[in-house]
Amino acid sequence: MFKIDEFAPRVLEIRFSDQMGEDEIEMLEAALAPYVSDEGAVNALLDLSDLSSAVWNGMFEAGLEQRLFDQAEKFGRVALVTRGEHFDDAAAALQKLLPRGEFRRFDRSDSQAAREFAAGMG
C-alpha cells in the first residue's frame, strides 16, 4: 500500500508499505496524475523505509517497479528514504533516471533532512 501527503506546495511524501501489486500501482498512477502532468512539476520524498526488501524484490521480479520509475522523469527533486543497505537497486535506478533533477538518498533516521531536501530547503 501507499499513502500520499502534500506537505508543501507541489512537494509530495509518498510512503510505501506492505504489498504493492498491479492494483496498487494503478491507484498510485491515478493519484499522481494531477501532479505529474508536466515534467519537473513536483518534488517528492519517496519513503521505502517500511517496505521489506522481500516485497521490493517481488515488485522487481513482477516488473512493477518499472511502472514506478516511468514517472520519475516528471519529478524535479527526489529524496529517497530507506533503511540500512536495502534498496540499493532503487537508489541506483533513480540516480540514472533523474539526470536533470536532483536526487539524494537518506536513511530513515534522517527523514527530516529528506523532507527539507525535497522541499528545496536543503
N, C-alpha and C positions, 0 to 999 in steps of 0.2 A: 504494500500500500504506500501511499504518499500523502503529504499534506503540503499545501502551498500557502504562504503568507506573504503579502506585500508589506515589508517592514519600512520601506522608504519609497518615495515616488520612483516607479519603474525599477525597483530592486526587489527581487523575489527570493524568499528562502524556500527551498524545495527539500523536504525531509523524506527520505525513503526508509521503509521498514518492512519486514516480513516479505511475503511473496510479491513479485511483480510479474504477472502473466500478460498475455495478449490483451485481456480486457482492461487491466490497469494501465497498460501503455496507451491504449486508445483513450481512456479517460484523461490521462496526463496530457496527451497531444491536444485534446479538446480544451482542457483548462489553460494550456499555454497559448493557444491560438490567438487570443486578443493581444497578447504581449509580444509575440514573435513575428508579427506580420511584416516588420521591417528589420533588415539586418542591423545589429548593434543597438536595437531599440530598448533593450532591457539588460540589466545586470543580474547575476544570480549567485546565491550561496547554495551549492548542492551538498546536502548533508547525507553522507552514506554511513555515518558512524554507528547507526543502529541496525544496519543491514549486515547480515552474516556473509562471510566470504563464500559459503556454500550456496546461498541464494544468488549472489552476484555471478558465481560460476555457472549456475543453472541458467540465468538470463543470458550469459555469454554464449553458452552452448546452444541455446534456442535461437540465437541471433537477435534477441530483443534489445540488447544494448546498442546495436547499430541504429535502431529507430530513435533511441535517445540521443545518440551522437549526431544524427542527421539534423537536429535542431541547434546544435552547438554554435554553428557559424552565425546564427542570428543573435547571439548574446554578445555584449560588449566585454564586460569584465566578469570573470567567474572565479569564485572561491570554492574549492573542493575540500570538504571536511571529512576526514577518515579517522580510523583508529589504528595505531600501530603501523605495521608494514602492509596491511591489507590494501587492496585496490590499486597496486602499482600499475596494473594494465590500464585502469580507468584514467589515472593521472597522466600516463604517457600518451594515451589517445587524445585526451583533451588538450594537452600541450601541443600536439601536432595539428589539431583541428582549429585552434584559436590563434593563428599567427598574427592576425590584425588586432585582436582583442588582447586583454590581459588575463593571465591565469596564474593562480597561486594555490598551492596545496597547504592545508592546515591540519594539525592534529586536533582531536576532539577537545583537548584542554585549552586550545587557542581559539575557541569558537567566537569570542568577542572580537578578536583581531580579524577573523574571517568576515564577520558582519561589517566591520569598518572598511575592509578592503573592498568588499562587494559594493558598498555604498559610495566608494570613491574617496574615502577619508584616510586610506592607508596605503 
